[in-house]
Amino acid sequence: MLNLSCFADSVHQLLYGASKIATERDMTQPEPIEPLVQELQEILTRLYGPLLASRDLWKLLGFTNPAAYRQARLRQRIPVVEFEIEGRRGRFALTQDVARWLAEQRLAIPQTNKDLETSNDVTE
């Protein structure tokens, strides 16, 4: 059985640790996504293998519970491609697709708190 708390800490550190890299480069250049995708994919593959079952997928996609995940599926709001495998129960997604989606979500938010600090300096 996986230690989900340890895994959650690892993913959190990986996702938010990427901002350290961004502070070292010019903020006008977009951060390349591939190194983060690769690192996430390695971690997820080590923990889950090349396929993620829906029982794990809902947590990685940030849903609060399986019911919220099922509702999103009914509304076609799952951000990665899911598929069925003949002879197996449930739905699956490729680990690499989930890794890319996580990286895209991380890089879509501000890279540093400098933007917030700058705006606070201006208002004071």
Contacts in CASP RR format, 6 or more apart in sequence:
PFRMAT RR
TARGET T0000
AUTHOR 0000-0000-0000
METHOD contacts of the structure
MODEL  1
MLNLSCFADSVHQLLYGASKIATERDMTQPEPIEPLVQELQEILTRLYGP
LLASRDLWKLLGFTNPAAYRQARLRQRIPVVEFEIEGRRGRFALTQDVAR
WLAEQRLAIPQTNKDLETSNDVTE
2 47 0 8 1.000
4 59 0 8 1.000
7 47 0 8 1.000
10 43 0 8 1.000
11 40 0 8 1.000
11 43 0 8 1.000
11 60 0 8 1.000
11 102 0 8 1.000
14 36 0 8 1.000
14 39 0 8 1.000
14 40 0 8 1.000
14 43 0 8 1.000
15 36 0 8 1.000
15 40 0 8 1.000
15 102 0 8 1.000
15 106 0 8 1.000
16 106 0 8 1.000
18 31 0 8 1.000
18 36 0 8 1.000
18 106 0 8 1.000
18 107 0 8 1.000
18 111 0 8 1.000
19 111 0 8 1.000
19 112 0 8 1.000
21 31 0 8 1.000
22 31 0 8 1.000
22 111 0 8 1.000
22 112 0 8 1.000
23 111 0 8 1.000
23 112 0 8 1.000
23 114 0 8 1.000
25 31 0 8 1.000
27 111 0 8 1.000
27 112 0 8 1.000
27 114 0 8 1.000
30 107 0 8 1.000
31 107 0 8 1.000
31 111 0 8 1.000
33 100 0 8 1.000
33 103 0 8 1.000
33 104 0 8 1.000
33 107 0 8 1.000
36 103 0 8 1.000
36 106 0 8 1.000
36 107 0 8 1.000
37 96 0 8 1.000
37 99 0 8 1.000
37 100 0 8 1.000
37 103 0 8 1.000
38 99 0 8 1.000
40 99 0 8 1.000
40 102 0 8 1.000
40 103 0 8 1.000
41 95 0 8 1.000
41 96 0 8 1.000
41 99 0 8 1.000
41 100 0 8 1.000
44 52 0 8 1.000
44 60 0 8 1.000
44 95 0 8 1.000
44 98 0 8 1.000
44 99 0 8 1.000
45 95 0 8 1.000
48 56 0 8 1.000
48 95 0 8 1.000
49 95 0 8 1.000
50 94 0 8 1.000
50 95 0 8 1.000
50 96 0 8 1.000
51 92 0 8 1.000
51 93 0 8 1.000
51 94 0 8 1.000
51 95 0 8 1.000
52 60 0 8 1.000
52 92 0 8 1.000
52 93 0 8 1.000
52 94 0 8 1.000
52 95 0 8 1.000
52 98 0 8 1.000
53 90 0 8 1.000
53 91 0 8 1.000
53 92 0 8 1.000
54 66 0 8 1.000
54 69 0 8 1.000
54 82 0 8 1.000
54 90 0 8 1.000
54 91 0 8 1.000
54 92 0 8 1.000
55 66 0 8 1.000
57 69 0 8 1.000
57 80 0 8 1.000
57 82 0 8 1.000
57 91 0 8 1.000
57 92 0 8 1.000
57 93 0 8 1.000
57 98 0 8 1.000
58 65 0 8 1.000
58 66 0 8 1.000
58 68 0 8 1.000
58 69 0 8 1.000
60 98 0 8 1.000
60 102 0 8 1.000
61 69 0 8 1.000
61 78 0 8 1.000
61 79 0 8 1.000
61 80 0 8 1.000
61 98 0 8 1.000
61 101 0 8 1.000
63 69 0 8 1.000
63 72 0 8 1.000
69 78 0 8 1.000
72 78 0 8 1.000
73 82 0 8 1.000
73 91 0 8 1.000
79 101 0 8 1.000
80 93 0 8 1.000
80 94 0 8 1.000
80 97 0 8 1.000
80 98 0 8 1.000
80 101 0 8 1.000
81 93 0 8 1.000
81 94 0 8 1.000
81 97 0 8 1.000
82 91 0 8 1.000
82 92 0 8 1.000
82 93 0 8 1.000
83 91 0 8 1.000
83 92 0 8 1.000
83 93 0 8 1.000
84 90 0 8 1.000
84 91 0 8 1.000
84 92 0 8 1.000
85 92 0 8 1.000
110 116 0 8 1.000
END
